[in-house]
Amino acid sequence: MTAPIASNARPALPQPGPRVPRRQYGVLRHAGLAWLRVSGWRIDGEIPDLARAVVAVAPHSSNWDFVHAVAAVFALGLRVSFIGKHTLFRGPLGRFMGWLGGIPVDRARPDGVVEALRARFAAGDPLWFGVAPEGTRREGAPFKSGFYRVAQAASVPIVPVYLDYRRRVIGILDPCAPDLPVEEGVAAIRERLLAHGTRR
């Protein structure tokens, strides 16, 4: 007879498939698991078995978003690239940001970002690119279209991921193809994400 599961048992983490970009984080994996346990956050949904994808995360309402997201990445052993202000990539912090998968961007010259990311995807290596489409913590801010244009240019699916501060959930939704006109596609993904997520 199977013993009952304790009511305070944490759900098992979703497991990435063989095509998903992975890396060994060593002690940082344990730190990520510990953070999720202590903070009470959990990860819901299935990780799609994709070698290349744009991961759109919303809502963006706090600096804690990055902390929870990085803890989840460490805990799951994922390799996710992201863009950051180029000034963050200087000195010891810059080396760490680069090791994490950060891609420096000069926000004063954003025109080449889509093309640069398209070229990275075109190189053929496994690549997940994560981005917060709102680009600001202001409630009600429209989604910027860059993430959708990157997905279209690279012909890769978009994986929507929401943050629900009320339930302390990082939720993974089913991937979608970027096959709508940009404004329609961005609006559809915004609606999906904000229907599930709640702000801090």
Disulfide bonds with the S-S distance in Angstrom:
none
